[in-house]
């Protein structure tokens, strides 16, 4: 086992802070050669671009691999296993592999893939880290009233009130060796205690709940968990698996890209984004903006009603400038209306 390369799977819902956690990890890698595999639900690699721009030695371009052909848990054979083999066959293979899943991914199929013969003898899942947005939980946006649902089902057994977002959240918690309760700086003491108390009963026995702010976490805590998670799948089942189903369907979610070209009024665009989120069932908006007259690109990230933006790095010489926003939400979103609002 000591000869296997350890891999850490970082999962969590949309906007929980996975990329920020990884960036902080790289900035404090202490000389480790870390390779990143990043999976995004959509065609624009925002997270990969953020990490490539982090400006640290442990973040070389060749060590950042993006898989944007769909959810990694659904493209294991076509994308993930060949990517792992390519990494492992390098003349200087990484000392640790970090995999950031899409916010819509089930971690279970990915961890199970480490049992494929091509990689099982060479790499092991050191740990599954689930990042949770503490503020979102405090606002009640990822928790259902179980008693109310049970009462409704009892009244009409033909109704299905299952919330796909809640189910996905539960699956990510159930696979975790460690749950990072992120953004605790946005909570007061009572909210923090309440969220922690609500989360703890949902975790597997032995799963650690660790609070943090801005994804800042000691690398020694994140790496070296030693879970060998691929050998423990019976204790990490997803809702579908517990119900005897094997498929994982993303029909509950849709993603699309809105291209805007050059943006003359930054403040007006941010205002339109806020208004669009308020008017529609949008889970996440993220992307890069080409602001007129600015030598740097503007990074925009919105989770629910919270919107953040900052200039992350200068545009590179010869780089194609433009504005592309990735919109992620539930399947009943009005794509045409959302596009119209964002374009003004």
C-alpha positions as a printed Julia matrix, in Angstrom:
344×3 Matrix{Float64}:
   0.0    0.0     0.0
   2.87   2.37    0.74
   3.89   2.25   -2.94
   0.52   3.48   -4.15
   0.08   7.14   -5.06
  -2.58   8.7    -2.81
  -5.52  10.53   -4.37
  -7.9   12.94   -2.67
 -11.42  13.39   -4.03
 -12.89  16.81   -3.28
 -16.61  16.99   -3.78
 -19.4   19.27   -2.66
 -22.34  21.2    -3.97
 -22.15  24.07   -6.44
 -20.28  27.05   -5.01
 -19.34  25.43   -1.71
 -15.71  26.51   -2.1
 -13.95  23.47   -3.58
 -11.71  25.47   -5.93
 -10.74  27.92   -3.19
  -9.83  25.02   -0.9
  -7.63  23.5    -3.62
  -5.95  26.8    -4.38
  -5.05  27.23   -0.71
  -3.77  23.65   -0.7
  -1.47  24.37   -3.64
  -0.15  27.56   -2.06
   0.88  25.51    0.98
   1.92  22.29   -0.76
   5.36  22.32    0.93
   7.14  20.94   -2.12
   4.7   18.12   -2.93
   4.18  17.4    -6.64
   0.4   17.54   -6.89
  -1.57  16.82  -10.05
  -5.13  18.12  -10.41
  -8.02  16.57  -12.29
 -10.89  19.03  -12.56
 -14.37  18.11  -13.76
 -16.9   20.8   -14.64
 -20.56  20.48  -15.59
 -20.35  22.48  -18.81
 -17.95  23.41  -21.59
 -16.16  26.42  -20.1
 -13.33  25.45  -17.74
 -13.67  28.23  -15.17
 -12.2   26.32  -12.21
  -9.19  25.13  -14.2
  -8.47  28.67  -15.33
  -8.67  29.96  -11.76
  -6.16  27.36  -10.57
  -3.81  27.89  -13.51
  -3.7   31.55  -12.59
  -2.76  30.93   -8.97
   0.91  31.69   -9.61
   2.48  28.98   -7.43
   5.08  26.37   -8.34
   2.8   23.47   -7.44
   0.31  24.62  -10.08
   2.08  23.92  -13.39
  -0.12  23.92  -16.49
   0.8   20.31  -17.29
  -0.39  19.25  -13.84
  -3.9   20.69  -14.3
  -6.12  18.37  -16.34
  -9.69  19.32  -17.17
 -12.47  16.88  -18.0
 -15.35  18.88  -19.46
 -17.18  16.18  -21.44
 -19.79  15.68  -18.76
 -20.05  14.64  -15.15
 -16.99  12.59  -14.2
 -19.1   10.0   -12.44
 -20.82   9.24  -15.75
 -17.69   9.19  -17.96
 -15.38   7.01  -15.88
 -14.41   4.6   -18.65
 -14.07   7.2   -21.4
 -12.36  10.03  -19.53
 -11.28   9.31  -15.97
  -9.46   5.97  -16.24
  -7.43   6.98  -19.35
  -6.5   10.26  -17.66
  -5.33   8.45  -14.54
  -3.24   6.01  -16.59
  -1.6    8.89  -18.43
  -0.68  10.58  -15.14
   0.66   7.4   -13.6
   2.76   6.58  -16.68
   4.66   9.88  -16.58
   8.43   9.8   -16.14
   7.87  11.95  -13.02
   4.45  10.85  -11.72
   2.82  13.1    -9.12
   3.26  12.43   -5.43
  -0.43  13.16   -4.82
  -3.47  13.47   -7.08
  -6.35  15.8    -6.24
  -9.66  15.38   -8.06
 -12.25  18.15   -7.97
 -15.63  16.82   -9.03
 -18.44  18.83  -10.53
 -20.9   20.16   -7.98
 -23.47  17.87   -9.59
 -21.39  14.68   -9.34
 -21.94  11.64   -7.21
 -18.6   10.74   -5.61
 -19.49   7.04   -5.28
 -18.98   5.96   -8.95
 -15.7    7.87   -9.07
 -14.31   6.24   -5.92
 -15.49   2.85   -7.18
 -13.45   3.41  -10.36
 -10.26   3.14   -8.32
 -10.95  -0.6    -8.26
 -10.43  -0.84  -12.03
  -7.48  -3.2   -12.69
  -5.6   -0.53  -14.67
  -5.2    1.7   -11.63
  -5.98  -0.29   -8.47
  -2.44  -1.52   -7.95
  -0.96   1.95   -8.45
  -3.19   4.47   -6.67
  -5.54   4.6    -3.69
  -8.2    7.03   -2.49
  -6.53   8.67    0.5
  -9.76  10.41    1.41
 -13.04  11.9     0.18
 -13.46  15.52    1.26
 -16.94  17.05    1.0
 -17.06  20.84    1.12
 -20.29  22.36    2.47
 -21.52  25.95    2.19
 -22.35  26.77    5.82
 -24.21  29.96    4.95
 -26.44  28.2     2.44
 -27.34  25.56    5.01
 -28.11  28.22    7.59
 -30.52  29.74    5.07
 -32.23  26.35    4.71
 -31.63  26.04    1.0
 -30.42  22.43    1.02
 -32.62  20.91    3.7
 -36.15  19.53    3.41
 -38.75  19.18    6.14
 -38.75  15.39    6.37
 -41.87  15.24    8.52
 -43.82  17.37    6.05
 -42.69  15.2     3.13
 -43.67  12.03    5.0
 -47.09  13.51    5.75
 -47.63  14.44    2.1
 -46.6   11.0     0.91
 -48.91   9.39    3.44
 -51.77  11.54    2.15
 -51.08  10.62   -1.49
 -48.68   7.69   -2.08
 -48.7    8.43   -5.83
 -46.85  11.71   -5.31
 -43.07  11.87   -5.43
 -41.75  14.81   -3.44
 -38.08  13.84   -3.63
 -35.81  16.87   -3.97
 -32.89  16.01   -6.34
 -30.66  18.68   -4.78
 -31.21  17.33   -1.27
 -30.61  13.76   -2.45
 -27.36  14.75   -4.15
 -26.24  16.59   -1.0
 -26.92  13.5     1.1
 -24.93  11.32   -1.3
 -21.92  13.64   -1.09
 -22.07  13.58    2.71
 -22.43   9.81    2.87
 -19.24   9.22    0.88
 -17.1   11.64    2.9
 -14.22  10.89    5.22
 -14.13  14.56    6.16
 -16.75  17.3     5.78
 -15.41  20.85    5.51
 -17.98  23.31    6.85
 -16.85  26.3     4.8
 -17.77  30.01    4.98
 -18.31  29.92    8.74
 -17.23  33.57    8.82
 -20.66  34.38    7.38
 -22.43  32.87   10.42
 -22.93  34.09   13.93
 -22.24  31.72   16.83
 -25.82  30.46   17.09
 -26.1   29.78   13.35
 -22.77  27.93   13.4
 -23.88  25.72   16.28
 -27.25  25.04   14.65
 -25.76  24.07   11.27
 -23.19  21.79   12.94
 -25.85  20.12   15.06
 -28.02  19.51   11.99
 -25.13  18.07    9.95
 -23.59  15.67   12.47
 -26.44  13.11   12.48
 -26.21  12.9     8.66
 -22.55  11.85    8.67
 -21.21   8.32    8.73
 -19.6    7.17   11.94
 -16.02   8.41   12.09
 -16.49  11.23    9.55
 -14.9   14.43   10.81
 -16.71  17.77   10.6
 -14.16  20.59   10.31
 -15.15  24.29   10.21
 -13.16  26.71    8.06
 -13.2   30.17    6.52
 -12.32  30.95    2.89
 -11.26  27.33    2.34
  -8.16  27.78    4.52
  -7.08  24.42    5.86
  -3.77  22.9     6.95
  -2.51  20.61    4.18
  -1.55  18.04    6.81
  -5.23  17.7     7.71
  -6.45  17.33    4.12
  -3.75  14.97    2.84
  -2.69  11.75    4.52
  -6.14  10.63    5.7
  -5.31   7.03    4.76
  -8.92   5.96    4.2
  -8.44   3.58    1.22
 -12.02   4.55    0.38
 -12.23   2.31   -2.68
 -12.13  -0.72   -0.34
 -15.0    0.65    1.79
 -17.77   1.23   -0.75
 -20.35  -0.84    1.14
 -20.44   1.9     3.78
 -20.66   4.77    1.24
 -23.73   3.93   -0.82
 -25.66   6.59   -2.7
 -29.44   6.93   -2.48
 -29.83   5.17   -5.83
 -27.63   2.29   -4.69
 -29.52   1.93   -1.41
 -32.72   1.73   -3.44
 -31.26  -0.93   -5.7
 -30.71   1.38   -8.67
 -27.41   1.77  -10.49
 -28.04   4.69  -12.81
 -27.18   8.29  -12.09
 -29.33  10.71  -14.08
 -28.52  14.4   -14.56
 -31.84  15.21  -16.22
 -32.79  17.18  -13.11
 -30.11  19.78  -13.95
 -29.18  21.8   -17.03
 -26.25  24.01  -17.9
 -25.73  26.48  -20.72
 -23.39  29.32  -21.68
 -24.31  32.94  -22.31
 -21.76  34.85  -24.44
 -21.83  38.62  -24.09
 -18.73  39.89  -25.86
 -17.08  43.02  -24.45
 -18.87  44.59  -21.48
 -18.75  48.38  -21.2
 -20.52  48.75  -17.85
 -19.29  46.31  -15.19
 -21.7   47.52  -12.49
 -24.69  47.21  -14.82
 -23.75  43.61  -15.7
 -23.39  42.61  -12.05
 -26.77  44.18  -11.34
 -28.34  42.2   -14.2
 -26.82  38.99  -12.85
 -28.31  39.65   -9.42
 -31.72  40.42  -10.9
 -31.63  37.34  -13.13
 -30.8   35.05  -10.21
 -33.62  36.56   -8.16
 -36.13  36.01  -10.97
 -35.2   32.44  -11.99
 -34.29  29.03  -10.56
 -30.53  29.43  -10.95
 -28.14  27.48   -8.72
 -24.89  28.95   -9.97
 -23.44  31.48  -12.42
 -19.71  31.64  -13.03
 -17.43  32.87  -15.77
 -15.01  35.49  -17.05
 -15.88  38.99  -18.24
 -14.06  41.2   -20.72
 -14.51  44.7   -19.29
 -13.87  47.56  -21.71
 -10.57  49.29  -20.98
  -9.39  46.75  -18.42
  -6.14  44.82  -18.98
  -7.37  42.07  -16.63
 -10.26  39.63  -16.86
 -13.08  39.84  -14.34
 -13.97  36.59  -12.57
 -17.65  36.36  -11.64
 -19.06  33.72   -9.28
 -22.62  33.61   -7.96
 -24.09  31.05   -5.59
 -27.76  31.56   -4.94
 -28.2   35.26   -4.11
 -24.52  35.82   -3.26
 -22.4   37.36   -6.02
 -18.63  37.85   -5.95
 -16.39  39.37   -8.6
 -12.74  40.38   -8.87
 -10.03  40.8   -11.5
  -8.06  37.56  -11.16
  -5.23  38.08  -13.68
  -4.25  40.11  -16.78
  -5.35  38.86  -20.18
  -2.47  36.98  -21.81
  -0.89  38.12  -25.06
  -2.82  36.56  -27.93
  -5.54  35.21  -25.62
  -9.06  35.44  -26.99
 -10.93  37.98  -24.92
 -14.64  37.77  -24.37
 -17.38  37.27  -21.82
 -18.82  33.82  -21.21
 -21.06  33.0   -18.26
 -21.93  29.42  -17.31
 -25.48  29.11  -15.94
 -26.4   26.01  -13.92
 -29.82  25.25  -12.53
 -32.78  22.92  -12.45
 -34.29  21.6   -15.66
 -37.34  23.87  -15.69
 -35.22  27.04  -16.05
 -36.32  29.42  -18.82
 -33.13  29.55  -20.86
 -34.39  32.15  -23.33
 -35.58  34.51  -20.61
 -32.36  34.15  -18.6
 -30.21  34.82  -21.68
 -32.27  37.89  -22.51
 -31.95  39.32  -19.01
 -28.18  38.78  -18.87
 -27.69  40.41  -22.26
 -29.85  43.35  -21.27
